[in-house]
Amino acid sequence: MDTRLKLKNKIKTIAKTPGIYFWLGKNKQVLYVGRATNLRSRLNQYFQKNIDPRIGEMVALAQDVKFIKTDSLLEAVILEAQNIKKYWPKYNIKDRDDRSFIYIIIPKTEFPRPQIVRGQELKKYPKNKALVFGPYQSLNLVQNALRIIRRLFPYSTCQPQSGRACFDYQIGLCPGACVGAITKKEYTRNIKNIVLLLSGEKKKLLKKLIKENPDKIKALKHIQDVSLLTRPDDLSQPEIQRIEGYDISHLQGKESYGSMVVFSHGKMDKQNYRLFKIKTAPAGDDERALAEVLTRRFNHPEWPAPDLLLIDGGRPQISFLSKVLKQQGITWPLVGISKLAGDELVLASGATKNFQKLAAKIKPTLLQVREEAHRFGNQAGRRARRIK
């Protein structure tokens, strides 16, 4: 049996799970390290026609392929970086040098925050002044990874102890170093958790969380890997299974609540409805109230991922929310329904024609979601105010 056929047969037995893989040459030399959400599917792609000549050359040299399964794509990204640093495989660094790789650095300061730098900038951060993680191969992937990590273990990007609440604090992303809402000890604890995660020390992190914050363990174990990817809003192939609808209700501009309703396969899924009491958005400001609700919703990576987000609003609301969500790495398709324009569907800029067609096709369901979000918000909001 020739080597190519042997490799193909071996790949057929590999798990369909996230993980990293190694292409090995003669004497077990590591030719390439990669990551995948689905190991078997990714490795099969190396035998497609019309692949990059460089990749074809590597596969021709390969004598074996090995893999390590992980619980999530985030873990795979971290493990991939560790092994690239360990082996510096030829086909990971060919056509580029180590200066062009992506790194995460955490300065050894009082209120540090993870920062993204290129390899050529590392000389600014000696080991005695910063912790360095990497190399990573994708800037976009690292940006999204940090957004997920920040929702698990919040850190500040603002000026510590400035006395003024930053925007991230108002929407629940910043733990409040700016206004003294978090002690140095508590903040350092979050940073230490991030260091363990980026170091691939998941077992140590879980053991630490059992003592400190058991609620975080569930969130860590149920990270939605789709949050890590740049999700296209072209849903022409996969079915839209989960739609989340959002609305804001208030009593004369006060005591505002945000409602979240869920439709699964076109039917109400009431056990997954949620009600959010608005905490930081100005009274009567529905746009910022929606931004707060969506941000708080995506602070729960353990909740099932939506296929589409629906709001009751037109072009200004969609434009504003798209910018807020993009800043936070929330890339799910967003659709609005404009009452002023006769229930016209409003899509974020850049929506593909296929997605426009699909949204139009399911418009009756979207209208039902909009009405249910409004009904639930008013009903649950009245109940919450009475209890108060």
Residue pairs with C-beta under 8 A, 6 or more apart in sequence:
1 9
3 62
3 63
4 47
4 59
7 59
7 62
7 64
7 65
8 47
10 64
10 65
11 40
11 43
11 44
11 65
12 40
14 39
14 40
14 43
14 67
15 39
15 40
15 67
15 69
16 38
16 39
16 40
16 41
17 38
17 39
17 69
17 70
18 35
18 36
18 37
18 38
18 39
18 69
18 70
18 71
18 72
18 73
18 75
18 76
18 225
19 35
19 36
19 39
19 67
19 68
19 69
19 70
19 76
19 79
20 33
20 34
20 35
20 36
20 67
20 68
20 70
20 76
20 79
20 80
20 83
21 33
21 34
21 35
21 36
21 39
21 42
21 43
21 65
21 66
21 67
21 68
22 30
22 31
22 32
22 33
22 65
22 66
22 67
22 83
23 30
23 31
23 32
23 34
23 58
23 59
23 62
23 65
23 91
24 30
24 31
24 62
24 63
24 64
24 65
24 66
25 31
25 61
25 62
25 63
26 61
26 63
28 64
30 83
30 87
30 89
31 58
31 61
31 62
31 89
31 90
31 91
32 58
32 89
32 90
32 91
32 92
33 80
33 83
33 84
33 87
33 89
33 92
34 42
34 80
35 73
35 76
35 77
35 79
35 80
36 42
36 43
36 76
37 73
37 76
37 225
37 229
39 67
39 69
43 65
43 67
45 51
46 55
46 59
47 59
51 59
54 91
54 94
54 95
55 91
58 91
68 79
70 76
70 79
71 202
71 221
72 223
72 225
73 225
73 228
73 229
74 145
74 148
74 149
74 223
74 225
74 228
75 200
75 202
77 136
77 141
77 142
77 145
77 228
78 133
78 197
78 198
78 199
78 200
79 200
80 136
80 137
81 133
81 134
81 135
81 136
82 200
84 92
84 101
84 135
84 137
85 134
85 135
88 98
92 137
97 119
98 119
98 135
99 118
99 119
99 120
100 118
100 119
100 120
101 118
101 119
101 134
101 135
101 136
101 137
102 116
102 117
102 118
102 119
102 134
102 135
102 136
102 137
102 138
102 139
102 142
103 116
103 117
103 118
103 119
103 121
103 122
103 132
103 133
103 134
103 135
103 136
104 114
104 115
104 116
104 117
104 132
104 133
104 134
104 136
104 142
104 146
104 198
105 114
105 115
105 117
105 122
105 125
105 130
105 131
105 132
105 133
106 112
106 113
106 114
106 115
106 130
106 131
106 133
106 191
106 194
106 195
107 115
107 125
107 129
107 130
108 128
108 129
108 130
108 131
110 160
110 184
111 156
111 160
111 177
111 184
111 187
112 155
112 191
113 155
113 156
113 157
114 146
114 149
114 155
114 194
114 198
116 139
116 142
116 143
116 146
117 124
117 125
119 135
122 132
125 132
131 195
133 198
133 199
136 142
140 230
141 228
141 229
143 329
144 227
144 228
144 229
144 230
144 329
144 331
145 228
147 227
147 328
147 329
147 330
148 223
148 227
148 228
148 301
148 329
149 194
149 197
149 198
150 173
151 173
151 298
151 299
151 301
152 193
152 197
152 216
152 219
152 220
152 223
152 301
153 190
153 191
153 193
153 194
153 197
153 216
154 173
154 174
154 175
154 190
155 174
155 175
155 187
155 190
155 191
155 194
156 166
156 168
156 169
156 174
156 175
156 176
156 177
156 178
156 187
157 166
157 168
157 174
158 166
158 168
158 169
158 174
158 177
158 178
159 166
159 178
160 177
160 178
161 177
161 178
161 180
162 178
162 179
163 178
163 179
164 178
164 179
165 176
165 178
165 179
166 174
166 178
168 174
169 175
169 176
169 178
169 179
169 181
169 280
170 280
170 281
170 292
171 280
171 291
171 292
171 295
171 296
171 324
172 279
172 280
172 292
172 295
172 296
172 299
173 295
173 328
175 181
175 182
175 186
175 187
175 190
176 182
177 187
189 212
192 208
193 205
193 208
193 209
193 216
196 202
196 204
196 205
196 208
197 205
205 220
206 217
206 220
209 216
209 217
209 220
210 217
218 302
219 300
219 301
219 302
221 302
222 301
222 302
223 301
223 302
224 301
224 303
224 304
224 305
226 305
227 298
227 301
227 305
227 329
227 330
227 331
229 331
230 331
231 331
231 332
231 333
232 352
233 331
233 332
233 333
233 348
233 350
233 351
233 352
233 355
234 352
234 354
234 355
235 307
235 308
235 333
235 354
235 355
235 358
236 352
236 354
236 355
236 357
236 358
238 307
239 307
240 307
240 308
240 358
240 362
241 264
241 265
241 307
242 262
242 263
242 264
242 269
242 304
242 305
242 306
242 307
242 308
243 262
243 263
243 306
243 307
243 308
243 309
243 310
243 365
243 366
243 369
244 260
244 261
244 262
244 297
244 306
244 308
244 309
244 310
245 259
245 260
245 261
245 262
245 263
245 310
245 311
245 369
245 370
245 372
245 373
246 258
246 259
246 260
246 290
246 293
246 294
246 309
246 310
246 311
246 312
246 373
247 258
247 259
247 311
247 312
247 370
247 373
247 374
247 376
247 377
248 256
248 257
248 258
248 259
248 278
248 286
248 289
248 290
248 293
248 377
249 256
249 257
249 259
249 374
249 377
249 378
249 381
250 256
250 257
250 278
250 283
250 284
250 381
251 381
251 385
253 283
253 284
254 283
255 381
255 385
255 388
256 277
256 278
256 281
256 283
256 284
256 289
257 275
257 276
257 277
257 278
257 377
257 380
257 381
257 384
258 275
258 276
258 277
258 278
258 289
258 290
258 292
258 293
258 377
259 273
259 274
259 275
259 276
259 373
259 374
259 376
259 377
259 380
259 381
260 273
260 274
260 275
260 276
260 293
260 297
260 373
261 268
261 270
261 273
261 369
261 372
261 373
261 376
262 268
262 269
262 270
262 272
262 273
262 306
263 269
263 365
263 368
263 369
263 372
264 272
266 362
266 365
268 372
272 303
272 304
273 376
273 380
274 297
275 376
275 377
275 380
275 381
275 384
276 292
276 293
276 296
276 297
277 384
278 289
278 292
278 293
279 292
280 288
280 292
281 288
281 289
281 291
281 292
282 288
286 313
286 317
287 313
287 316
287 317
287 320
287 321
290 311
290 313
290 317
290 321
291 320
291 321
291 324
294 309
294 321
294 324
294 325
294 330
295 324
295 328
297 303
298 328
298 330
305 332
306 332
307 332
307 333
308 332
308 333
308 334
308 335
308 359
309 332
309 333
309 334
309 335
310 335
310 336
310 337
310 366
310 369
310 370
310 373
311 317
311 318
311 321
311 334
311 335
311 336
311 337
312 336
312 337
312 339
312 370
312 373
312 374
313 321
313 336
313 337
313 338
313 346
314 336
314 338
314 339
314 340
314 341
314 344
314 346
315 336
315 338
315 346
317 336
318 334
318 335
318 336
318 346
318 347
318 348
319 348
319 349
321 334
322 334
322 348
322 349
325 331
325 332
325 334
333 347
333 348
333 351
333 355
334 347
334 348
335 345
335 346
335 347
335 359
335 366
336 345
336 346
336 347
337 343
337 344
337 345
337 346
337 366
337 367
337 370
338 344
338 345
338 346
343 367
345 359
345 360
345 363
345 366
347 355
347 356
347 359
351 359
359 366
